[in-house]
Amino acid sequence: MFDKTTASDKKYLLGVIGDARSLASFWQMAKDRVDEDLLGSMGVLAAALPEADVPPKKLDMGIGIPVYAGFREMLYMHPEINLVIETTGDPKLLKTIRKTLPPTVTLVERAAASFFINLLTSNKACTACKIDLMQTQSLLTTVLDQLKEDILFLDAEGVILNANQTLCNKLNMEKRQLIGHHFSDFFTNVGPTEDKDGVKHKCSFTHAMNTGQPAEAVASEIEEDGRVRYYRVYMYPIFNGRELNRMVAMRRDITWRTELEQRLQQTRKLASIGELSTYIAHEIRNPLMAISGFANSLLRGASQDKASQEKLQIIMEESRRLDAILKEIINFTRPVDSAPSPIDVNLIVKEALEVMDMARVHPDIRLHLTLTDKLPRVAADPDMLKQCIINIATNGIEAMKQGGELRVSTVMSKEHVILSVADDGHGIPAEIRDDIFSPFFSTRGKGAGLGLAMTRKIMDDIGGDVELVSNEGKGTTISLLLPPVLAVAQTPETA
């Protein structure tokens, strides 16, 4: 505990005076309570009993330093001592010591020594508390930084006080750069929230501050590459006693879950459409054929004047258009009767574009092909894949009313052959992106709105996927992720 060395780096060189009982008690108290680091500048050289006729060689207090029969002998043997602590509190002994001590030696009485030991004890306890607090803070910071969610600590005004490392890494910013900003600078497009009664509130932060109850909302962001990412934002009020003065905001990426929910909704829609199409086929198509047949018969007759013929011609055209829509609906709801086989994607792309006759039918559209050579073959039905390409390219052309460039490319990624069709059109607004793959959704005002829905259905059937990237005013890219044919060794049974 005490350093008994006489090295010159010690500022205080101590001698302790007291009877056997007080000396042992003082030594034990100091040993139990005093922090060694706080006494690092001190060296305890010796101890002395009050004047007694006891030979020094018989004194053994078990304290690891020499003990003398009297303080005069201690000072004689250790002239370097500059601080003496008296532990008995005996007035007569104190008086004698004061008279004897040279001016260079400071006397500390028992009461003062106990006071300083207790003071050092308090400091030791404070230091221990600080260490515990730092360890707890370090553990909390480590846990929060390891979470995948983005976390912000806010004051009552929504100003950022701290953030976890996950968010800093996503934003490529330091924590100090976030502090002082409003949370809405980073948690953007946070939608309205609903309370337990179903009442909508404009802002989840304000709602949580007003009610003192947790709140949550859905947010969406369009990334630089045009992809939409969905988040659920949670607000948790923090109280200091009864006062609400802090808020924890947590943002969780729910893009993958949102896509699964959308596909589940689409599956349910398809089931409903299947039932509806059966009704349409039996109850609407037959009367429609009768209307079309009678109109055609009247149109061929010579008794109709020009005005009547024009009206009958409109009936015929609308009947044909309605019949085409009915065929689309019925074909869409039927199971896809496809025969997947290893096919060359580049060849299918060229054949699909030849069918569309781009140069003649769409002279204002410039076609740019970037087809990667030596791509692996993909497992798909060639006619179905060709129909997907035509559906996507048609949408791209429709988006470029004033002309533009349609870019078709193929490339191999780590897991898929990617076929992309990009246009220079107006892009897709964020509010309708969730709907464009839904059946019967169309922005063109014609057709049944089943082209992209059918494309996704075909991709699902062959184990592929569809990705959408769009920036308003800059264009849209739709990519088909096609499964390549794996080089699996054939067994004798399959050879």
N, C-alpha and C positions, 0 to 999 in steps of 0.2 A: 504493500500500500504506500507507505512513505519510503522515499529514496534516501538512504543513509550515506550516500556518497558525499565527498567533500569537493567534488569537481567545481571548477571556477564558474561554470555556467549556471549554478544555482544562485538565485537572487536572495533567498532567505535560507539561513542555516540555523536550525532550531535546536533548542535544548528544552526538555520538559522537566519540571520540578513538582514533586508530590509524594504523599505517602503511598504505601504499597496498594492500598485499596483504591484510592482516587486515581492513581497512575494507571492501574490496570483497567479501571472503568473508563477513563478518558481514552486510553489506547483502543479499547474495544469499540467505543462509540465512533471514534474517528475511522477505524477500520471498516465499520459497517456502513457508515453514512457518506463519507467524503469521496467524491469522484477523483480518481487518480489523475485524470487529465487536468483538473483544476489545481491540483497541488504539484503540477509538473515542475514548477519553478522553485519548489521547496525541497530541502533535504534535512531530515531529522537525524542529528548526529549522536545525541546521548540523552540519558535521563538521570535524574538525581533524586534521592530521598531527602527529607529534611535532615538537618544535622544529626547524625547518629553514629555511635561508635561501633559500626559494622564494617568488617573488612570487605573491600570491593569484590574480591574473588568469590565471596559467598553469595553475592547478589545475582539472582537469575530470575528475571521477571518473565522470561519466555516471549519477549517482544522483539528480539533480533537486533538490539542495539545495546551498547554498554550502559550499565546502570551504576552510578556512583553513590557513596554513602553521604555525600553532601554536595550542594550546588557549587561551593567554592572549588572543590576538587574537579567538578565537571568543567567549570570555566577555565581552570588551570590546564586541564588536559586538552581542552578544545577552545583555544582563544579565538578561533574563527567564528564562533557562535555570535549572531547578531540579533536573535529573537528568542526570548525565553517565555514559555507558557507555564503558569502556576496553576495546579489543578485542585488544591485543597481549599482555597478560599480562607485560610487561617490568617487573621489580621496581623498577629505577631510575626508570622513567617513572611508575610508580604512586606512588613515594615523593614525587617532585616534585609530582605532581598533588595528593596529599593535603595538602601544605604550602600549595599555592596556592589551592585551592578555598575559597570562603567557607563559613561554617557553614550557609547557606541552600541549598547545593547538595549533593545526595546523589550519592555515587560508587558505581557498580555495576561490579565487576571482571568480566573476561572469563568466568571460570568460572561466576559467578552469573548473568551474562547468558545464557550457553548453557543453563544449567539452566532458567531461566524460559522461554526460547524453546522448549525441548523440552517443558516442561510445557504451554505454550500449544498446541503441536502435538498433544499427547495429547488435550487438550480439544477441539481442532478435529476430530480423528478421532472422538472420542466423539459430538460433535454430529452429524457425518455419519452415524454408525451410528444415532443416534436418528431422524434424518430418514428414513433408509432403512426403519427399523422402522415408523415412523408411516405411511409410504407403503404398505408391505406390508400393514399392519393395515387401512388405509383401503380398499385394493383388495379384501382378503378380506371385509371387512364389506359392501362394495358388492355383491360377487358373491352373498354369502349372502342379502342383503336382496332381490335381484332374483329369486331362485329362487321357484317357486310352492309348493314344499313347505314345511311347517312344521318348523323346526329348533330344537332346544334343546341347550345345552351343560350337562352334568350333572357333579356330583362323584361320588365312589364310593358315596354314600348315595342318589343319585337327586335331589339338591337342585339346583335350576336356578341356573346361574352366568351364563348369557347366553341370548339368543334372537334370532332374525332378525325383521326388520320385518314379514314376511308374517304370522307368527303374531300379532304385536302388533296388526296391523290387523284380523285376524279377531276377536280377543278385545276390540278397542277398549280396549286397555290400553297403558301405557308399559312399556318394558323393565324399568325399575327396580321396577315393581309385580310383575313375574313373578319377579325374583331372590329367592331364599330359600324359594320354595314347592317342594313336591315335584312332580316331573313328572306324577304320576298325577292331580294336581288339574286338569290341562288335557288330557292324553292319557288320556281315560277309556275304560273298557270294553275295554281291551287284552286280547285273548284269549290262550290258550296258544300256545306255539310248539313246533315240531318241529326236532330236530337232524337231521344227515345220515343217521342210522341209523333215523329215524322215531320216536324216543322223544319223547313229549310232555313239555313243561316248563310249569309254571304261569305263569311270568312271564319275558318275553323279556329284561328288564333284568337280573334275577338270573342267568339262564342265561348272558348275555354276560359278566357280571362273574365268574362262577365258572369259565367255560371260556376266557375271553379271545378268544372267537370271535364274529363278528357274528351277530346273531339277528334274526328278524323275526316279526311276528304281525299278525293282522287285528283291527281295532277297529271298532265301530259307535257312532254317536251319533244320538239322536233330537233333532232341532232343535225350537225353540219352536213352529213351525207344524205339528209332527207328522211331518215328513218324515225318513226314515232316510238317513244318510250313512255310507258305508263308507270306512275308511282302512286302509292297510298301514303298520305302524310298524316302522322299522328301528333297531336298536341297534348302534353301531360303537364298540368299545373303543379308548381312546387310552392309549398307554403312555408313561411317562417313564423311559426306559431299559428296565429289566425290570419296573418297577412299573406296574400298571394303576391309574390314579387318576382317570381322566376317562372320560366317555361322551358320544358324540354321538347324540341321538335325532332321527330324521327321520320325519315323518308325511306320507304321500302320499294324496291323495283318489283313490279307485278306484271311486267310486259308478257312474260311467258304464260303466266296464269290467265291474263286477259285474253291472249290468243286462244288458249284452250277453251275458255268460256264462250268466245265468239264462235268457235267451231262447233261446240255443243249446241249453241243456239241455231246454227245453220243446219245441223243434223235434224233438230226438231222441226225446223221450217221445211226441210225436205220431206220429212214424214208427212207433214200436213199437206204439202203440195202433191205428194203421191196420192193421197186420198181425194184431193180436189181434182186432180187430173183424170182419175177414173170417172168421176161424175161428169166432168167436162166432155170426155170422150163419148159418153153414152147420151147425155142430155142436151148438149149444145151442138155438137158436130153434125148430127143428123139434120136438125132444122136448118143449120147453116148451109148444108149441101142442097136442101130443097130451095132455099132462098136464092142461092147462086144459080141453080138449074133453071128456075122460072125466070130469073132476070136475063139469063143468057137466051132463053127461048123467045122472050119478048124482044130482046135486042135484035134477033135475027129476023123478026117479022118486019114486013114493009109498012105496016099501018102506023108506026110511031113517027111523030114529028121529030125535028132536030132537038128540041128542048128535052123531050122525053128520053131520047136516045142518050143524051148527055147524063141525065139522072140515072138511067139504067147502067151506063158505063161506070159511074161512081159506085153504084151498088156492087157491081162485079169486082172492081178494084179493092174495095173495102172488105168484101167477102174473102178474096184471095189473101189479103193481109191478115185478116182474122184467122184464116185457116193455117197460115204460116206460123202464127203465134201459137196456135193450138198444137201444131206439130212439134214446135220447140219445147213446149211445156211437157208434152207426153214423152218425147225423147229424153228430156232431162231427168224425168223421174224414173225412167226405166233403168234397170241394172246395166252398167256399161258392159257390152258384149265385145270385149277386146281380146286380142291374142298377143300378149307381150312377146317380143322376140329381140334378139340383138340387132340394133339398127345403127346406122351412121347418122349422127345428129346433123352434121354439116350438109349431107345430101338431102335430108328432110327439110332443112331450112330453105335450101335453094328451090326445092320443088314447091313448097308453100308459097314462096314469093313469086314464082312463075305463075301459079294459079291466080294470084292477085293482080298480075299484069301491071306492076307499079308504074312503069314508064308510060304506059298508054292511059290507064284509068286515073292516075294521080300525077299529072305532069308537074305540079308545083311541089311535090315531095321528092327530096333527094335521098336516095337510098345509099347507106354506107355499110358495107359488110366487113367484119373482122372475124374471120373464122380460123381458129387454131388448128393446125395440122396435127395428125396422129393422135386424135382424141380417142379414148376408149369407147367402145360401143355401149349403148345404154339399153336397159330392158324396158321397152315400151311398145305400144301398138303404133305403127307408123301413121295410120290414118288419124288416130286420136291426137297424136302429137302435132301432126300437121294442122288439125283443127284448132289446137291451142295457140299455135303460132299465128294463125289467121285472126283469131279472136283478139289477141293482144295487139297485133299490128293494126287491125282495124280501129281499135280504140285510140292508138297513138295517132293515126291519120286524122281521126275525127277531132282530136285535140288541137290539130294544127290547121285551122280554117284558112289562114293566110299563107300556108305553105311552111316548109321547114325541112329538117333533116331527121330521117328515121334511121337509127343506128342499131344494127343487129350484130351480135357477137356471140362467140362460144369460147369457153375456157374451162380448164380443169382445176378444181379446187382440191383440198385435201380429201374430201369425201364424195363430191358430186361433180358431174359435168353440168356447168352452168350456161344456160341459154338466156341471153338478156336482150330485151327490146326497149330502146330508149327513144324518147321524142323530145322536141323543143316546144311543146305546147304550154298551156297555161298552168299546168300542175293541178294537183288535187287538194282542195281545201282540207284543213285538219279536221273540221267537224263532220266530214262525210267519209273519211278514210276507213272507218270501221264498217261502212255499209257497201263498199264497192264490190265485195265478193259475195254479197247477199243476193239470193234469187230475186228477180223482178226489180232490182234497183238499177235505174238508168238516168243519166243526166242529158241524154240526147233527145228524149221525147219520142223515140221510136224504138221498135223492137220490144222484146220481152224482158230485156235486162238479165239474160242468162249466160252471156258469153264468158265473163270472168268467173261466175259461179261454177259453170261447167268446167272451166280450166282447172280450178282448184279441186273439183271432184275427181277429175282424171288424174291429177298429180297425187292425190291421196290414194287412189286405187293402185297406182304403180309404186307407191312408197317414196314419192318425191315430195316437193314442197314448192310454194310460191312466195316470193319476197317482193315487197313494194317499197320503192324509194321515190319520194316526190318532194319538190320544192315549188311553192307557188310562184308562178311567173318564170320558172326556169325549166320546167319539164318533169317528166316521169319516167322511171325505169322499172319494168316488171321483169323479174328473173325467174326462170324455171330451174329448180334444182333436181336434176335427173340422176337416178341411181345407176352407176356403171355396172356392166356385167363383170362379175368376179371370176378370176381364173381358178375355178374349183375343179380339181381333178375328177374326171368322170370314172364312175365305177363300171364294171362289166354290164350291170343291169341297165345303166343310163347311157352307155356308149352307143 
